[in-house]
Amino acid sequence: MAESRIRKKIFLQPKSLIFVFLALALVMFSSALIELHQSKQELLDLMEEHASTLLATVISSSRNALLTYDHLEMFLEDRLLNDAMFLRYLLQQNKISNEFLRRFSEEYHVFRIQIFRSDGRLLFSSHPQLRRSDFLERTARKNLAPIFAGVRDTLIIGYHRAEKEEGMRYIIALATEDRGAIVLNLDAAELLAFRREIGFGSLLKEIGSNKGIRYVVLQDSTGIIAAAGNVRSMDKISDSPFLLAATRDTLLHTREFPFGEGTIFEAVQSFYFDGFFVGIFRLGISMDPLNQIKARLYRRIAIISIILLVFGFMVVTFIFIRQNYSLLEKQYQIVETYSSNVIQNVSDAIIVLDPDQRISLWNRAAEEIFQIKASDALNKNLKTVFSSDQCDKILRSASEMNQFECKIKDQLRVLLVSGAKFHDEQDRENIILVIRDLTEQQQLQAQIQRHERMSAMGELASGVAHEIRNPLNTIGTIVQQLNKDFEPQSDAEEYHQLASLVVREVRRINESIEQFLQFARPMPVHPEKFSLAEFFASLKRQYLPLLQKHAMKLNLQLNWKKDVRWDRVQMQQVFMNLIQNSIDAMKEEGEINISVERSGENELKITVADTGPGIPEEIRSKIFNLYFTTRARGTGIGLSIVQRIVYEHGGVIFAEKGETKGAFFVIRLPIEVVEVKSE
């Protein structure tokens, strides 16, 4: 009896064993369903984050594309209106002819110029072969009616398909003094190709080509504007409460949406430009990964059920733990790999500091900016990268955004640094720094702004200079004639001295105008292939007598000696200006160092440095301005011409603070320059 009671206590009854197994199976199934729900939610969160990043990129790129459209058309309008105003002035002076318009259109790359009377009759044309015709004059009377009627002074017709020819044109018209019209046409083929290249279609096509993206659509209330992917039709915004809600704000809206034969994850975000609603972007992401997870989990439940019946409670428990651990490990690896790829492939440097201010993360962008490999930076103190003062300032403002100037490998760089603090799993405070290199962006932006200002000033002042030179020559001729033929009865000597002074001043002003016109009308670039080593050797031979006279040296360090394709004459002018400036600055004794090295697949970096007094920091940003000079006998035009030649070659030039106190110029030029031919 006692033995039987002991056995009942030790061994479970069959009903109890069934109940345990059923309970265990229920627990196993419930755990699997919970895990399925959690995995689905985590994957949906990742998909939402991925969709948010993609849509932010699409919206930002779309906004930039629209801004590019606006700026391009504004630039075209301004340029054509300026040309039309100049032609109107010449028309008032009776200086217009068909031949003049032909030469003007060729020189300024205008496809066609036509001048009509107020009754629509053609007066002048840059294409004499286009004779007057009833069709041409009827078209002019129809399209230019607001100008002929005195309602408008300017008419921006914009893009217009040619009536009797192939292709598109960009057209503007300006009223003449007698209510006629000056019409300028540009060939819009390249402009339209540029719009297609940066437009919504190409952008969405590039995004839609990514694996897992089913479609990308820009849609408004009327229908689809642009789309990529397998899209034939989409539900209207007005028929969907979800889409209507997305149009009322700029937040990201997501849902699981039936599409085709299955279900996709759809993210929707509205797009506004200049305060106006453009439409909504709809991004469809395949849910195949989620379906695969579901399929795997369903298979595992079936396997677990079979194993539970065959091997018992312990085996089922062991397998369940192993399966869960494997799934979690895979998910962790996916998340870790995704995060690591994002951090390593962003364009900004990301640095993470542990509580001891030692570097625990150093991505590829940080390697490129600071030219320090991750293996050499990890576990090192931050002060090995920044100076102590900068390091302390960065750490004090770790939650703010600051701009610093930092010298890296003897080069002054401008860095934008933002930081944040976070706590790790051990509740220790860490610091993450995000650093962006703004050096080349600021230098290029400054050069473009200077070039635009000088180009606009040159175009305007070129016409003024021509108008000044003619009366000046007349004045000089008259004064010379008076000085020769006229003799006053008193103060004759003083009279002749003043007349000679006027003639000399007229000549001096004419010389200044010639120098200015040389800048305002730069020579076109005619590239030719030549040896860079021979080019600099020739320059050195040319300046050798002058250098020896002033006890100076010209040192060449050519780490790249192959052939280049530049305009040799113009580039010789660039380096002659820089070398002559260095000689003038040093006066007696000193060194000029020119180095050449490759900085990209098709780019050279050339530095020109001297040991002179250098360029004060307060004027360094002004030295390329036209007529800016610090020398009593300087014209202030040399460096402006240097910058313009470099710019026309597709390069940039800027002055930096060198390793020594002397001047330090950096030039970045493409190895091969393509010649721009007139149409």
Order of alpha helices (4+ residues) and beta strands (2+ residues): alpha-alpha-alpha-beta-beta-alpha-alpha-beta-beta-beta-alpha-alpha-beta-beta-alpha-beta-beta-beta-alpha-alpha-beta-beta-alpha-alpha-alpha-beta-beta-beta-alpha-alpha-beta-alpha-beta-beta-alpha-beta-beta-alpha-beta-beta
